[in-house]
Amino acid sequence: MDRTERFYQIDQLLQSGRAVGIERFLELLSVSRATFKRDLEYMRDRLNAPIEWDRFEGGYRYAQAASGPAFALPGLWFNASEAHALLLMQQLLAELQPGLLEAQIRPLQARLRALLGSADHSAEEVERRFRLVSAARRTPAVRHFEAVSTATLRRCRLRLTHYSRMTGETTERTVSPQQMVFYRDNWYLVAWCHLRRDVRSFAIDAISAADLLDEPAREVGRTALAEVMESGYGIFSGREVNWATLRFAPERARWVAAETWHPQQRGRFDDEQHWILELPYNDPRELVLEVMRHGASVEVLAPQPLRDAVVLELATANALYQRSQPPARAQQRKRAVRTE
């Protein structure tokens, strides 16, 4: 904990209005008595903090406000994860449509705005200077989201009609909800599928009907659920774990080496400054799309089935572009080939 953080911890304790003993400060701040005394002196002399010793209660407190220089702590903002959490909550609340919780949400929004501000930066300035940009967000129907979340919390089964974008098929099935997951700006239901007799994930925006059933949900243990959902890369579940080895070109490695694709990933630079990334995956679909996103800057080294899947995607894409070439450009390409 640095000195500025200690100032805020001291201020937080003193804001309670009660006298705080020195032992409580030392326990919270994990500093020596001499360091605490120096912090207190600095706050009084440099920051005009009205801290006084209450000999009757045996502790420090803030004195009553008096005329003189205003007391203000030095600027302190959040780390990256804290800033993201606060800004995300604020953005999600701002996008809510009027509903039953509107009266409760307004005070929460006001509290978030107060947290985002600091002694040096107003909440308005923070909102103007920081943005969260969502990509490819899909909006689920409110009534279906409510039904899914209610079934998840009530621990009852759910009959749903779901459209699979992968197969283009719509199926009706009964599921036992386990978790709701917000993944890459979209909501998914993780559930035990009684049709497939296994854990599956369903995009909630692809649900066209959802009805609660008067039957208890089948429970999947935490360990078993984690084994299916967290063992490999991406949102698609599976029990068979494979390991992918990807090699990124040096110019792309500068970015990818700083990214976390999976908690169990392993990465290293080779002698030519390629980034070698190894990570587990279950269903290859999402990983293939991620590899394709990096184009010619990445090569799948292993396993062979994953490499074949990427090769097939690239060949299909190449054939599509070959067919759609303008006639003049196609003729130029033929002439170039003959010249070579």
N, C-alpha and C positions, 0 to 999 in steps of 0.2 A: 504494500500500500504506500503510494507516494504522499508527499506532504499535503498537496491540495486535496486529495481524497480524505486525509485525516481531518482537515478543516471541515469538510462536509459531514463527516461522521460526528464530530464534536457538535456542530450546529444542529444535527438531527436529534441528538440526545437532549440538548438544551431547549429545543423547541417544545418539548413536552410540558414545560412550565414548572416542573418539579426540580428540586435541587438534586444534582447528580454527584455522587461521591467519586473521589479520584480513583479508587480501585476499579470502579465500573469502566472508566475511561481507559485505564491501562489494560484491562481485560479485552475490551473491544478493539483497541488500536494496536495491541501487541507491541508496545514501545516501552522504553524505560521512563521512570518518573521525570528524569531530567529532560528528555525529549518532549514529553507532554508539557512540561512547564515552558519550554521554549516555544512550542506551538501556541500555547495560550497567550504568552507575551506578544508573539507576532500578531495574533488575531486582535488583541487589544490595541496595540500601538500602531500597526500598519493598516488594519482593516476596520478599525473603529468599532470592534465588537464590544457591546456593553456587558461583558462577562464580570460577574462579581462573586465573591465567596460569601455564602450564607452560613455564619457560624452557628446559628441555632439548629439548622438542619444538617450541618456538616457536609455541604456540597456546593458545587458551582451552579449558577443559574443566570439567566439574562435579567439585567436590571430593567426597571420601567423605562419606556422611551423618554428621552430628554433631548433638548436642543443640542445641536452640534452636527458634525459630519455624519452623513448617512453610513450605515454599516452594509457592506456588500461583499459577498464572497467572490473570489476570483473565478473567471470563467471555467466551467467544467462541463463537458458534454459526455456523450455516451461512447462506448466501444461499438464496433461494427454490428455485433449481434443485437445489442440493446437498441441501437438506433433503428435497425431493420424491424425489430419486433414492434416498437412503438409506432413507427411510420406505417407498418402494415396494418396494425389494429386501427389506426386512424383512417386509413384508406378504406378498409372494409366497412367500417361504421358509416363513413360518408356515403358509401354506395348503397346502403340499406334503403329499401322502400319503406314508407310509413307502415307501422304495424303495431302489434300489441305491446311491444317493448319500447316504444318511442319515448315515453316519459322516463324510463330508466336509462335509456341510451344517452339522452342529452347531458345528464350530469357526468357520465363516463367520458363523453367527448370533451367536455370542459376540463376534466381532470387530465386527460391525455394531452390537451393543449398546454396545460400548466406544466406537465412533466417535460414536454418538448422544449419549453423555454428555459432560459437560464439567466444569470445575472447580466451576462453580456449580450445575449441573443434572445429576441422576442420570439414567441411561437409563430407569429406571422412571417418573420424573416426565415425561420427554419422551414416552414411550409413552402416558401417561395424558392429557397435554394436547394432543397432536397426533394427528389422525386423517386417514386417506385414505378417502373414501367413493366406492365404485364404483357406477356407474349402468348398468343394463341389461346386466350381464355374463352371458355365456353360456358354459357349460363344455363344451369339446370332449372327446370320448371319448379316454382316455389312449392306447389302442392306435393310434388314427388319428393323433393328434398325434405319437406316436413315429415312425410310418411316414413322415409328411410331413416331419418334421425330418430323419430319416435320409436320405431321398431328396434333400433340399435340400443337405445337407452332402456326401453321396457323389457328387453330380452325376449322378444316374441318373433315368430317367423313372419316372413314377408313373401307375398306372391307378386312377382313383377314381370313385366313385359320389357325385354331388353333387346336393343338393336346392336348387333356386333358389326362394327365398322371394318373389322378384319375380314369377315366372311360375307358381309352383306345380308345376313340372315337375322330375322326377328324371332325370338323364342320366348315362351312363357315358362317360368320355372319358380320353384319355391326355394327360398334361401333362409339361412339363419345368420343374421348380421353379426359381425364380430367387431369391426372398426370402420370409421370413416376417415379417409386419408385425403389431405389437400396436397396434391403432387403436381408440380410444374403448372401452377395456376389453375388447376381443375380438381374437382371433387370426385373421389372414387369410394365405392363401398367394397370392403373386403368381407366376404361372407362364405359360409359353408354352403355349397350348392348341392341340394338334394338330388338334382338331376344328374350331375357329373360325379357326385359323391367325393368331392374334394374341395379345397379352398380355391376360390376364384375372386377376381376383382372386376367390378362393373363401373363403367363411367356413368355417373348419376345423370348427366345431361342426356345420355342415350336411353334412359328409362322412360317409356311412354305410359306406363300404368304401374301403380304400386298400391297394394292393399294389405293392411295388417291382418294377420290370422290369429285366431284364439288358440295358439299352440306355442309352447315354450321353445325358444331357440336352442338348437344344439350348441353346446359350448365347445370351443376349441381351445385347449390349454395355451398359455402364453408361450411356452417353449416350442410347442408344435407350430403355433402360428408364426413365430419368429423364424423357425426353420424354413417355412415355406416362403414367407414374404421378404425376409431380410438376407437370405443366403446368397442371392445373386443380384446382378445389376438390374435396375428398372422396376416398374410396377407390375410386370407380368410374373405370376407366381409359378412355382414348379419345385419339385423335390430333387430332381437330378441336377446336380451342380457340375458345371464345366468351367474350365479356366481358359480365358482368352489371353493371348499375347499380342499386343499391338505395338508397332514401331512407328513413331512420329518423326517426320523430317525435322532437322534442327531449327528451322525458322518457326515451325508450329510448336516445337517442344518448349519454347520459351513461355508459352501460355499453358499448355496442358500439364507441364510439370508442377504447376501451382494449383491444379484442380483436384478435387476429390470426387471420383466417380463411384467409389464404393469403400466402406470403412476397412475392408480387408485387402484393399489393393496393394500391390508392390510396384515400385517404380525405380528406375535407375537410368543414368546416361551411359551409352556405350562409348567406345573410343572415338567415334566419329560424331559425337554429340547428338545422336538420335535419342529420343526418350523411349525407353522400353517399358510399357505399362502392362502389368498382369492383373487381371481382376476376375472374380467369379461371376457367372451368369447362369440363369435357368433357361428361360425362353429367349431365343436369339433375336426376336423381332425388333425390340427397341434398340438393342445394341447395334444391329445392322444399320438402322437409321442414324444412330449417332456416328458410326464409322463413316457413312456416306456424307455426313455433314462436313467432314474434314477433307473430302475429295482426295486429290492426289498426294496430300500431305501425310497420309497414314496408310500402313499396310498391315493386314492381318497375317501374323506369322503362324498362329495356331489357335484352335484346332482346325483340321482340314474342313469339317462341315461348315464351320463359320466362315472360313475363307471362301469356300465354294458359294455360300449364300451371297456374300458381297460381290464376288465375281459375276454371278448371275444377275444381280441388280445392276451392276455397271454395264454388262453386255446388253441388257434390256434397254437401259437408258440410252446407250450408244446407238442401238438400232432405231430407237424412236427418233433421235436427232438426225440420223442418216436419212430416214424416210421423209422427214419434214424439211430438208434442205431446199432452198429455192433452186429452181432449175439452173440458173446461170452459175450459182456457186457450185452446184454439183458438177457441171461441165468443167469449171476451173479446176476442181479437185481431180477429175479424171485426167485432164491435160498435165497437171503437176505430177501425177503418178507415172504417166507415160514418159515424161521428161527424165525423171529419176531413173 
